Amino acid sequence: MPEVTLTAIDSFLTDDGEDALEPFCTACGGRAGIFTSRRGEWLHYIGEADDSDVEPYDPGHAPVIGWRPAPGIVFVAR
């Protein structure tokens, strides 16, 4: 059986040092982020963070934060 190395979830980085995980709401699966313009609170948002084209929205509940692989990131067990 091949050896698999496990790494703590908060230390996943891409080869160029970028975060490989993104925050999301575990209650609804929506994207979530901290908005400094809105008192630094976690909020749901729509849009693309890479394009700085995001807009907070209220789905009727506060975000319950979890972390998942960012789109386009592939994890390979070693």
PDB file of N, CA, C and O in Angstrom:
ATOM      1  N   MET A   1       0.848  -1.174   0.000  1.00  0.00           N
ATOM      2  CA  MET A   1       0.000   0.000   0.000  1.00  0.00           C
ATOM      3  C   MET A   1       0.896   1.242   0.000  1.00  0.00           C
ATOM      4  O   MET A   1       1.879   1.282   0.740  1.00  0.00           O
ATOM      5  N   PRO A   2       0.576   2.270  -0.824  1.00  0.00           N
ATOM      6  CA  PRO A   2       1.407   3.475  -0.865  1.00  0.00           C
ATOM      7  C   PRO A   2       1.277   4.260   0.432  1.00  0.00           C
ATOM      8  O   PRO A   2       0.233   4.247   1.085  1.00  0.00           O
ATOM      9  N   GLU A   3       2.355   4.943   0.791  1.00  0.00           N
ATOM     10  CA  GLU A   3       2.351   5.781   1.980  1.00  0.00           C
ATOM     11  C   GLU A   3       1.661   7.104   1.663  1.00  0.00           C
ATOM     12  O   GLU A   3       1.916   7.710   0.622  1.00  0.00           O
ATOM     13  N   VAL A   4       0.793   7.547   2.557  1.00  0.00           N
ATOM     14  CA  VAL A   4       0.088   8.814   2.384  1.00  0.00           C
ATOM     15  C   VAL A   4       0.496   9.736   3.516  1.00  0.00           C
ATOM     16  O   VAL A   4       0.447   9.358   4.687  1.00  0.00           O
ATOM     17  N   THR A   5       0.898  10.943   3.163  1.00  0.00           N
ATOM     18  CA  THR A   5       1.273  11.941   4.159  1.00  0.00           C
ATOM     19  C   THR A   5       0.111  12.892   4.343  1.00  0.00           C
ATOM     20  O   THR A   5      -0.371  13.477   3.373  1.00  0.00           O
ATOM     21  N   LEU A   6      -0.348  13.057   5.577  1.00  0.00           N
ATOM     22  CA  LEU A   6      -1.434  13.980   5.867  1.00  0.00           C
ATOM     23  C   LEU A   6      -0.852  15.280   6.394  1.00  0.00           C
ATOM     24  O   LEU A   6       0.129  15.279   7.137  1.00  0.00           O
ATOM     25  N   THR A   7      -1.463  16.379   6.004  1.00  0.00           N
ATOM     26  CA  THR A   7      -1.004  17.700   6.409  1.00  0.00           C
ATOM     27  C   THR A   7      -2.164  18.421   7.078  1.00  0.00           C
ATOM     28  O   THR A   7      -3.314  18.254   6.671  1.00  0.00           O
ATOM     29  N   ALA A   8      -1.877  19.218   8.099  1.00  0.00           N
ATOM     30  CA  ALA A   8      -2.932  19.989   8.758  1.00  0.00           C
ATOM     31  C   ALA A   8      -3.637  20.865   7.741  1.00  0.00           C
ATOM     32  O   ALA A   8      -2.994  21.438   6.861  1.00  0.00           O
ATOM     33  N   ILE A   9      -4.940  20.974   7.853  1.00  0.00           N
ATOM     34  CA  ILE A   9      -5.738  21.673   6.847  1.00  0.00           C
ATOM     35  C   ILE A   9      -5.348  23.138   6.703  1.00  0.00           C
ATOM     36  O   ILE A   9      -5.479  23.691   5.611  1.00  0.00           O
ATOM     37  N   ASP A  10      -4.873  23.788   7.766  1.00  0.00           N
ATOM     38  CA  ASP A  10      -4.555  25.212   7.660  1.00  0.00           C
ATOM     39  C   ASP A  10      -3.189  25.471   7.035  1.00  0.00           C
ATOM     40  O   ASP A  10      -2.776  26.626   6.932  1.00  0.00           O
ATOM     41  N   SER A  11      -2.478  24.429   6.615  1.00  0.00           N
ATOM     42  CA  SER A  11      -1.168  24.650   6.019  1.00  0.00           C
ATOM     43  C   SER A  11      -1.142  24.316   4.531  1.00  0.00           C
ATOM     44  O   SER A  11      -0.061  24.206   3.952  1.00  0.00           O
ATOM     45  N   PHE A  12      -2.303  24.154   3.895  1.00  0.00           N
ATOM     46  CA  PHE A  12      -2.336  23.874   2.466  1.00  0.00           C
ATOM     47  C   PHE A  12      -2.021  25.134   1.673  1.00  0.00           C
ATOM     48  O   PHE A  12      -2.735  26.134   1.762  1.00  0.00           O
ATOM     49  N   LEU A  13      -0.951  25.074   0.902  1.00  0.00           N
ATOM     50  CA  LEU A  13      -0.563  26.172   0.028  1.00  0.00           C
ATOM     51  C   LEU A  13      -0.263  25.608  -1.347  1.00  0.00           C
ATOM     52  O   LEU A  13       0.144  24.454  -1.477  1.00  0.00           O
ATOM     53  N   THR A  14      -0.463  26.415  -2.365  1.00  0.00           N
ATOM     54  CA  THR A  14      -0.081  26.014  -3.708  1.00  0.00           C
ATOM     55  C   THR A  14       1.425  26.150  -3.844  1.00  0.00           C
ATOM     56  O   THR A  14       2.081  26.660  -2.936  1.00  0.00           O
ATOM     57  N   ASP A  15       1.984  25.702  -4.962  1.00  0.00           N
ATOM     58  CA  ASP A  15       3.428  25.795  -5.180  1.00  0.00           C
ATOM     59  C   ASP A  15       3.935  27.230  -5.147  1.00  0.00           C
ATOM     60  O   ASP A  15       5.095  27.470  -4.813  1.00  0.00           O
ATOM     61  N   ASP A  16       3.067  28.197  -5.495  1.00  0.00           N
ATOM     62  CA  ASP A  16       3.502  29.596  -5.487  1.00  0.00           C
ATOM     63  C   ASP A  16       3.137  30.316  -4.184  1.00  0.00           C
ATOM     64  O   ASP A  16       3.209  31.543  -4.117  1.00  0.00           O
ATOM     65  N   GLY A  17       2.745  29.561  -3.148  1.00  0.00           N
ATOM     66  CA  GLY A  17       2.500  30.138  -1.839  1.00  0.00           C
ATOM     67  C   GLY A  17       1.104  30.680  -1.611  1.00  0.00           C
ATOM     68  O   GLY A  17       0.831  31.242  -0.550  1.00  0.00           O
ATOM     69  N   GLU A  18       0.207  30.526  -2.581  1.00  0.00           N
ATOM     70  CA  GLU A  18      -1.159  30.999  -2.429  1.00  0.00           C
ATOM     71  C   GLU A  18      -1.969  30.021  -1.575  1.00  0.00           C
ATOM     72  O   GLU A  18      -1.686  28.824  -1.548  1.00  0.00           O
ATOM     73  N   ASP A  19      -2.982  30.549  -0.877  1.00  0.00           N
ATOM     74  CA  ASP A  19      -3.871  29.683  -0.108  1.00  0.00           C
ATOM     75  C   ASP A  19      -4.578  28.714  -1.036  1.00  0.00           C
ATOM     76  O   ASP A  19      -5.031  29.096  -2.115  1.00  0.00           O
ATOM     77  N   ALA A  20      -4.673  27.458  -0.617  1.00  0.00           N
ATOM     78  CA  ALA A  20      -5.354  26.448  -1.411  1.00  0.00           C
ATOM     79  C   ALA A  20      -6.755  26.184  -0.884  1.00  0.00           C
ATOM     80  O   ALA A  20      -7.491  25.381  -1.456  1.00  0.00           O
ATOM     81  N   LEU A  21      -7.131  26.855   0.204  1.00  0.00           N
ATOM     82  CA  LEU A  21      -8.454  26.677   0.784  1.00  0.00           C
ATOM     83  C   LEU A  21      -9.196  28.003   0.792  1.00  0.00           C
ATOM     84  O   LEU A  21      -8.584  29.068   0.872  1.00  0.00           O
ATOM     85  N   GLU A  22     -10.522  27.930   0.708  1.00  0.00           N
ATOM     86  CA  GLU A  22     -11.342  29.129   0.782  1.00  0.00           C
ATOM     87  C   GLU A  22     -12.429  28.928   1.831  1.00  0.00           C
ATOM     88  O   GLU A  22     -12.889  27.807   2.046  1.00  0.00           O
ATOM     89  N   PRO A  23     -12.846  30.026   2.493  1.00  0.00           N
ATOM     90  CA  PRO A  23     -13.926  29.903   3.459  1.00  0.00           C
ATOM     91  C   PRO A  23     -15.265  29.773   2.744  1.00  0.00           C
ATOM     92  O   PRO A  23     -15.450  30.297   1.645  1.00  0.00           O
ATOM     93  N   PHE A  24     -16.205  29.060   3.386  1.00  0.00           N
ATOM     94  CA  PHE A  24     -17.557  28.951   2.857  1.00  0.00           C
ATOM     95  C   PHE A  24     -18.510  28.724   4.022  1.00  0.00           C
ATOM     96  O   PHE A  24     -18.077  28.441   5.139  1.00  0.00           O
ATOM     97  N   CYS A  25     -19.798  28.848   3.763  1.00  0.00           N
ATOM     98  CA  CYS A  25     -20.805  28.625   4.787  1.00  0.00           C
ATOM     99  C   CYS A  25     -21.200  27.154   4.773  1.00  0.00           C
ATOM    100  O   CYS A  25     -21.696  26.648   3.767  1.00  0.00           O
ATOM    101  N   THR A  26     -20.978  26.468   5.894  1.00  0.00           N
ATOM    102  CA  THR A  26     -21.316  25.048   5.965  1.00  0.00           C
ATOM    103  C   THR A  26     -22.824  24.818   6.062  1.00  0.00           C
ATOM    104  O   THR A  26     -23.299  23.705   5.837  1.00  0.00           O
ATOM    105  N   ALA A  27     -23.574  25.863   6.395  1.00  0.00           N
ATOM    106  CA  ALA A  27     -25.029  25.727   6.492  1.00  0.00           C
ATOM    107  C   ALA A  27     -25.694  25.672   5.119  1.00  0.00           C
ATOM    108  O   ALA A  27     -26.659  24.931   4.926  1.00  0.00           O
ATOM    109  N   CYS A  28     -25.178  26.461   4.155  1.00  0.00           N
ATOM    110  CA  CYS A  28     -25.829  26.530   2.847  1.00  0.00           C
ATOM    111  C   CYS A  28     -24.894  26.252   1.673  1.00  0.00           C
ATOM    112  O   CYS A  28     -25.354  26.084   0.544  1.00  0.00           O
ATOM    113  N   GLY A  29     -23.584  26.203   1.930  1.00  0.00           N
ATOM    114  CA  GLY A  29     -22.616  25.970   0.856  1.00  0.00           C
ATOM    115  C   GLY A  29     -22.200  27.222   0.116  1.00  0.00           C
ATOM    116  O   GLY A  29     -21.390  27.152  -0.809  1.00  0.00           O
ATOM    117  N   GLY A  30     -22.743  28.381   0.508  1.00  0.00           N
ATOM    118  CA  GLY A  30     -22.414  29.633  -0.164  1.00  0.00           C
ATOM    119  C   GLY A  30     -21.032  30.141   0.182  1.00  0.00           C
ATOM    120  O   GLY A  30     -20.439  29.739   1.184  1.00  0.00           O
ATOM    121  N   ARG A  31     -20.525  31.029  -0.656  1.00  0.00           N
ATOM    122  CA  ARG A  31     -19.231  31.650  -0.388  1.00  0.00           C
ATOM    123  C   ARG A  31     -19.360  32.612   0.778  1.00  0.00           C
ATOM    124  O   ARG A  31     -20.415  33.209   0.992  1.00  0.00           O
ATOM    125  N   ALA A  32     -18.280  32.756   1.531  1.00  0.00           N
ATOM    126  CA  ALA A  32     -18.277  33.674   2.666  1.00  0.00           C
ATOM    127  C   ALA A  32     -16.916  34.337   2.765  1.00  0.00           C
ATOM    128  O   ALA A  32     -15.899  33.762   2.376  1.00  0.00           O
ATOM    129  N   GLY A  33     -16.908  35.541   3.283  1.00  0.00           N
ATOM    130  CA  GLY A  33     -15.659  36.263   3.444  1.00  0.00           C
ATOM    131  C   GLY A  33     -15.807  37.352   4.482  1.00  0.00           C
ATOM    132  O   GLY A  33     -16.915  37.677   4.908  1.00  0.00           O
ATOM    133  N   ILE A  34     -14.680  37.912   4.885  1.00  0.00           N
ATOM    134  CA  ILE A  34     -14.667  39.019   5.835  1.00  0.00           C
ATOM    135  C   ILE A  34     -14.658  40.313   5.036  1.00  0.00           C
ATOM    136  O   ILE A  34     -13.836  40.497   4.138  1.00  0.00           O
ATOM    137  N   PHE A  35     -15.579  41.205   5.373  1.00  0.00           N
ATOM    138  CA  PHE A  35     -15.688  42.482   4.687  1.00  0.00           C
ATOM    139  C   PHE A  35     -15.297  43.601   5.652  1.00  0.00           C
ATOM    140  O   PHE A  35     -16.044  43.936   6.571  1.00  0.00           O
ATOM    141  N   THR A  36     -14.102  44.179   5.422  1.00  0.00           N
ATOM    142  CA  THR A  36     -13.632  45.247   6.301  1.00  0.00           C
ATOM    143  C   THR A  36     -14.534  46.475   6.203  1.00  0.00           C
ATOM    144  O   THR A  36     -14.635  47.244   7.159  1.00  0.00           O
ATOM    145  N   SER A  37     -15.180  46.662   5.076  1.00  0.00           N
ATOM    146  CA  SER A  37     -16.082  47.806   4.916  1.00  0.00           C
ATOM    147  C   SER A  37     -17.391  47.617   5.669  1.00  0.00           C
ATOM    148  O   SER A  37     -18.191  48.545   5.781  1.00  0.00           O
ATOM    149  N   ARG A  38     -17.603  46.410   6.186  1.00  0.00           N
ATOM    150  CA  ARG A  38     -18.827  46.102   6.940  1.00  0.00           C
ATOM    151  C   ARG A  38     -18.467  45.613   8.342  1.00  0.00           C
ATOM    152  O   ARG A  38     -18.927  44.556   8.774  1.00  0.00           O
ATOM    153  N   ARG A  39     -17.650  46.382   9.043  1.00  0.00           N
ATOM    154  CA  ARG A  39     -17.236  46.102  10.428  1.00  0.00           C
ATOM    155  C   ARG A  39     -16.432  44.818  10.579  1.00  0.00           C
ATOM    156  O   ARG A  39     -16.372  44.268  11.679  1.00  0.00           O
ATOM    157  N   GLY A  40     -15.816  44.324   9.517  1.00  0.00           N
ATOM    158  CA  GLY A  40     -14.972  43.140   9.601  1.00  0.00           C
ATOM    159  C   GLY A  40     -15.717  41.860   9.902  1.00  0.00           C
ATOM    160  O   GLY A  40     -15.133  40.915  10.432  1.00  0.00           O
ATOM    161  N   GLU A  41     -16.996  41.811   9.575  1.00  0.00           N
ATOM    162  CA  GLU A  41     -17.813  40.629   9.843  1.00  0.00           C
ATOM    163  C   GLU A  41     -17.731  39.622   8.701  1.00  0.00           C
ATOM    164  O   GLU A  41     -17.495  39.985   7.549  1.00  0.00           O
ATOM    165  N   TRP A  42     -17.930  38.343   9.044  1.00  0.00           N
ATOM    166  CA  TRP A  42     -18.082  37.306   8.023  1.00  0.00           C
ATOM    167  C   TRP A  42     -19.452  37.489   7.389  1.00  0.00           C
ATOM    168  O   TRP A  42     -20.458  37.589   8.091  1.00  0.00           O
ATOM    169  N   LEU A  43     -19.491  37.531   6.060  1.00  0.00           N
ATOM    170  CA  LEU A  43     -20.747  37.681   5.324  1.00  0.00           C
ATOM    171  C   LEU A  43     -20.762  36.734   4.129  1.00  0.00           C
ATOM    172  O   LEU A  43     -19.709  36.349   3.620  1.00  0.00           O
ATOM    173  N   HIS A  44     -21.957  36.362   3.685  1.00  0.00           N
ATOM    174  CA  HIS A  44     -22.113  35.636   2.434  1.00  0.00           C
ATOM    175  C   HIS A  44     -21.876  36.624   1.289  1.00  0.00           C
ATOM    176  O   HIS A  44     -22.144  37.817   1.431  1.00  0.00           O
ATOM    177  N   TYR A  45     -21.379  36.132   0.168  1.00  0.00           N
ATOM    178  CA  TYR A  45     -21.216  37.018  -0.979  1.00  0.00           C
ATOM    179  C   TYR A  45     -21.401  36.250  -2.284  1.00  0.00           C
ATOM    180  O   TYR A  45     -21.299  35.025  -2.338  1.00  0.00           O
ATOM    181  N   ILE A  46     -21.676  37.020  -3.324  1.00  0.00           N
ATOM    182  CA  ILE A  46     -21.718  36.490  -4.686  1.00  0.00           C
ATOM    183  C   ILE A  46     -20.670  37.227  -5.484  1.00  0.00           C
ATOM    184  O   ILE A  46     -20.249  38.321  -5.107  1.00  0.00           O
ATOM    185  N   GLY A  47     -20.248  36.638  -6.577  1.00  0.00           N
ATOM    186  CA  GLY A  47     -19.236  37.256  -7.420  1.00  0.00           C
ATOM    187  C   GLY A  47     -17.913  36.531  -7.310  1.00  0.00           C
ATOM    188  O   GLY A  47     -17.810  35.499  -6.648  1.00  0.00           O
ATOM    189  N   GLU A  48     -16.910  37.073  -7.959  1.00  0.00           N
ATOM    190  CA  GLU A  48     -15.578  36.479  -8.010  1.00  0.00           C
ATOM    191  C   GLU A  48     -14.585  37.322  -7.236  1.00  0.00           C
ATOM    192  O   GLU A  48     -14.293  38.456  -7.615  1.00  0.00           O
ATOM    193  N   ALA A  49     -14.066  36.767  -6.150  1.00  0.00           N
ATOM    194  CA  ALA A  49     -13.111  37.506  -5.318  1.00  0.00           C
ATOM    195  C   ALA A  49     -11.854  37.858  -6.093  1.00  0.00           C
ATOM    196  O   ALA A  49     -11.273  38.919  -5.861  1.00  0.00           O
ATOM    197  N   ASP A  50     -11.413  36.996  -7.011  1.00  0.00           N
ATOM    198  CA  ASP A  50     -10.207  37.271  -7.796  1.00  0.00           C
ATOM    199  C   ASP A  50     -10.369  38.511  -8.660  1.00  0.00           C
ATOM    200  O   ASP A  50      -9.386  39.182  -8.974  1.00  0.00           O
ATOM    201  N   ASP A  51     -11.596  38.819  -9.045  1.00  0.00           N
ATOM    202  CA  ASP A  51     -11.864  39.986  -9.878  1.00  0.00           C
ATOM    203  C   ASP A  51     -12.259  41.206  -9.052  1.00  0.00           C
ATOM    204  O   ASP A  51     -12.535  42.269  -9.608  1.00  0.00           O
ATOM    205  N   SER A  52     -12.286  41.058  -7.723  1.00  0.00           N
ATOM    206  CA  SER A  52     -12.757  42.112  -6.813  1.00  0.00           C
ATOM    207  C   SER A  52     -14.164  42.560  -7.180  1.00  0.00           C
ATOM    208  O   SER A  52     -14.530  43.719  -6.985  1.00  0.00           O
ATOM    209  N   ASP A  53     -14.952  41.623  -7.718  1.00  0.00           N
ATOM    210  CA  ASP A  53     -16.324  41.909  -8.132  1.00  0.00           C
ATOM    211  C   ASP A  53     -17.261  41.086  -7.254  1.00  0.00           C
ATOM    212  O   ASP A  53     -17.894  40.138  -7.721  1.00  0.00           O
ATOM    213  N   VAL A  54     -17.342  41.461  -5.970  1.00  0.00           N
ATOM    214  CA  VAL A  54     -18.165  40.721  -5.020  1.00  0.00           C
ATOM    215  C   VAL A  54     -19.216  41.634  -4.407  1.00  0.00           C
ATOM    216  O   VAL A  54     -19.040  42.849  -4.314  1.00  0.00           O
ATOM    217  N   GLU A  55     -20.301  41.019  -3.995  1.00  0.00           N
ATOM    218  CA  GLU A  55     -21.370  41.766  -3.353  1.00  0.00           C
ATOM    219  C   GLU A  55     -21.948  40.923  -2.222  1.00  0.00           C
ATOM    220  O   GLU A  55     -22.406  39.804  -2.454  1.00  0.00           O
ATOM    221  N   PRO A  56     -21.928  41.459  -0.985  1.00  0.00           N
ATOM    222  CA  PRO A  56     -22.521  40.716   0.127  1.00  0.00           C
ATOM    223  C   PRO A  56     -24.029  40.565  -0.073  1.00  0.00           C
ATOM    224  O   PRO A  56     -24.668  41.408  -0.703  1.00  0.00           O
ATOM    225  N   TYR A  57     -24.584  39.494   0.462  1.00  0.00           N
ATOM    226  CA  TYR A  57     -26.038  39.310   0.456  1.00  0.00           C
ATOM    227  C   TYR A  57     -26.461  38.596   1.734  1.00  0.00           C
ATOM    228  O   TYR A  57     -25.639  37.977   2.410  1.00  0.00           O
ATOM    229  N   ASP A  58     -27.730  38.686   2.056  1.00  0.00           N
ATOM    230  CA  ASP A  58     -28.263  38.085   3.282  1.00  0.00           C
ATOM    231  C   ASP A  58     -29.168  36.911   2.919  1.00  0.00           C
ATOM    232  O   ASP A  58     -30.271  37.121   2.416  1.00  0.00           O
ATOM    233  N   PRO A  59     -28.717  35.669   3.168  1.00  0.00           N
ATOM    234  CA  PRO A  59     -29.543  34.505   2.867  1.00  0.00           C
ATOM    235  C   PRO A  59     -30.513  34.165   4.006  1.00  0.00           C
ATOM    236  O   PRO A  59     -31.251  33.184   3.922  1.00  0.00           O
ATOM    237  N   GLY A  60     -30.509  34.981   5.073  1.00  0.00           N
ATOM    238  CA  GLY A  60     -31.409  34.738   6.190  1.00  0.00           C
ATOM    239  C   GLY A  60     -30.764  34.032   7.371  1.00  0.00           C
ATOM    240  O   GLY A  60     -31.446  33.688   8.337  1.00  0.00           O
ATOM    241  N   HIS A  61     -29.456  33.813   7.306  1.00  0.00           N
ATOM    242  CA  HIS A  61     -28.735  33.220   8.431  1.00  0.00           C
ATOM    243  C   HIS A  61     -27.291  33.715   8.408  1.00  0.00           C
ATOM    244  O   HIS A  61     -26.763  34.105   7.366  1.00  0.00           O
ATOM    245  N   ALA A  62     -26.671  33.689   9.582  1.00  0.00           N
ATOM    246  CA  ALA A  62     -25.252  34.068   9.675  1.00  0.00           C
ATOM    247  C   ALA A  62     -24.406  32.941   9.097  1.00  0.00           C
ATOM    248  O   ALA A  62     -24.777  31.774   9.223  1.00  0.00           O
ATOM    249  N   PRO A  63     -23.272  33.262   8.462  1.00  0.00           N
ATOM    250  CA  PRO A  63     -22.414  32.210   7.934  1.00  0.00           C
ATOM    251  C   PRO A  63     -21.839  31.333   9.046  1.00  0.00           C
ATOM    252  O   PRO A  63     -21.436  31.822  10.102  1.00  0.00           O
ATOM    253  N   VAL A  64     -21.812  30.043   8.785  1.00  0.00           N
ATOM    254  CA  VAL A  64     -21.152  29.074   9.663  1.00  0.00           C
ATOM    255  C   VAL A  64     -19.905  28.659   8.895  1.00  0.00           C
ATOM    256  O   VAL A  64     -20.001  27.895   7.934  1.00  0.00           O
ATOM    257  N   ILE A  65     -18.743  29.145   9.298  1.00  0.00           N
ATOM    258  CA  ILE A  65     -17.533  29.054   8.481  1.00  0.00           C
ATOM    259  C   ILE A  65     -16.870  27.681   8.538  1.00  0.00           C
ATOM    260  O   ILE A  65     -16.662  27.098   9.602  1.00  0.00           O
ATOM    261  N   GLY A  66     -16.550  27.200   7.347  1.00  0.00           N
ATOM    262  CA  GLY A  66     -15.748  26.002   7.150  1.00  0.00           C
ATOM    263  C   GLY A  66     -14.752  26.318   6.048  1.00  0.00           C
ATOM    264  O   GLY A  66     -14.780  27.410   5.481  1.00  0.00           O
ATOM    265  N   TRP A  67     -13.883  25.383   5.743  1.00  0.00           N
ATOM    266  CA  TRP A  67     -12.856  25.605   4.713  1.00  0.00           C
ATOM    267  C   TRP A  67     -12.904  24.464   3.711  1.00  0.00           C
ATOM    268  O   TRP A  67     -13.057  23.301   4.085  1.00  0.00           O
ATOM    269  N   ARG A  68     -12.771  24.807   2.434  1.00  0.00           N
ATOM    270  CA  ARG A  68     -12.780  23.814   1.370  1.00  0.00           C
ATOM    271  C   ARG A  68     -11.717  24.187   0.334  1.00  0.00           C
ATOM    272  O   ARG A  68     -11.258  25.328   0.290  1.00  0.00           O
ATOM    273  N   PRO A  69     -11.332  23.216  -0.498  1.00  0.00           N
ATOM    274  CA  PRO A  69     -10.362  23.534  -1.556  1.00  0.00           C
ATOM    275  C   PRO A  69     -10.896  24.645  -2.457  1.00  0.00           C
ATOM    276  O   PRO A  69     -12.061  24.633  -2.855  1.00  0.00           O
ATOM    277  N   ALA A  70     -10.040  25.587  -2.767  1.00  0.00           N
ATOM    278  CA  ALA A  70     -10.408  26.666  -3.675  1.00  0.00           C
ATOM    279  C   ALA A  70     -10.594  26.095  -5.079  1.00  0.00           C
ATOM    280  O   ALA A  70      -9.936  25.118  -5.435  1.00  0.00           O
ATOM    281  N   PRO A  71     -11.483  26.692  -5.885  1.00  0.00           N
ATOM    282  CA  PRO A  71     -11.676  26.194  -7.251  1.00  0.00           C
ATOM    283  C   PRO A  71     -10.363  26.147  -8.027  1.00  0.00           C
ATOM    284  O   PRO A  71      -9.557  27.075  -7.957  1.00  0.00           O
ATOM    285  N   GLY A  72     -10.157  25.074  -8.759  1.00  0.00           N
ATOM    286  CA  GLY A  72      -8.962  24.924  -9.570  1.00  0.00           C
ATOM    287  C   GLY A  72      -7.781  24.330  -8.835  1.00  0.00           C
ATOM    288  O   GLY A  72      -6.733  24.117  -9.445  1.00  0.00           O
ATOM    289  N   ILE A  73      -7.909  24.052  -7.544  1.00  0.00           N
ATOM    290  CA  ILE A  73      -6.827  23.477  -6.766  1.00  0.00           C
ATOM    291  C   ILE A  73      -6.996  21.955  -6.751  1.00  0.00           C
ATOM    292  O   ILE A  73      -8.080  21.448  -6.464  1.00  0.00           O
ATOM    293  N   VAL A  74      -5.944  21.251  -7.055  1.00  0.00           N
ATOM    294  CA  VAL A  74      -5.966  19.790  -7.045  1.00  0.00           C
ATOM    295  C   VAL A  74      -5.013  19.317  -5.972  1.00  0.00           C
ATOM    296  O   VAL A  74      -3.854  19.729  -5.926  1.00  0.00           O
ATOM    297  N   PHE A  75      -5.514  18.439  -5.101  1.00  0.00           N
ATOM    298  CA  PHE A  75      -4.675  17.864  -4.054  1.00  0.00           C
ATOM    299  C   PHE A  75      -4.213  16.496  -4.486  1.00  0.00           C
ATOM    300  O   PHE A  75      -4.993  15.706  -5.016  1.00  0.00           O
ATOM    301  N   VAL A  76      -2.956  16.217  -4.261  1.00  0.00           N
ATOM    302  CA  VAL A  76      -2.369  14.931  -4.624  1.00  0.00           C
ATOM    303  C   VAL A  76      -1.785  14.306  -3.371  1.00  0.00           C
ATOM    304  O   VAL A  76      -0.935  14.908  -2.713  1.00  0.00           O
ATOM    305  N   ALA A  77      -2.234  13.099  -3.033  1.00  0.00           N
ATOM    306  CA  ALA A  77      -1.681  12.402  -1.874  1.00  0.00           C
ATOM    307  C   ALA A  77      -0.260  11.963  -2.208  1.00  0.00           C
ATOM    308  O   ALA A  77       0.014  11.509  -3.319  1.00  0.00           O
ATOM    309  N   ARG A  78       0.630  12.100  -1.249  1.00  0.00           N
ATOM    310  CA  ARG A  78       2.026  11.698  -1.466  1.00  0.00           C
ATOM    311  C   ARG A  78       2.376  10.585  -0.535  1.00  0.00           C
ATOM    312  O   ARG A  78       3.506  10.098  -0.552  1.00  0.00           O
TER     313      ARG A  78
END
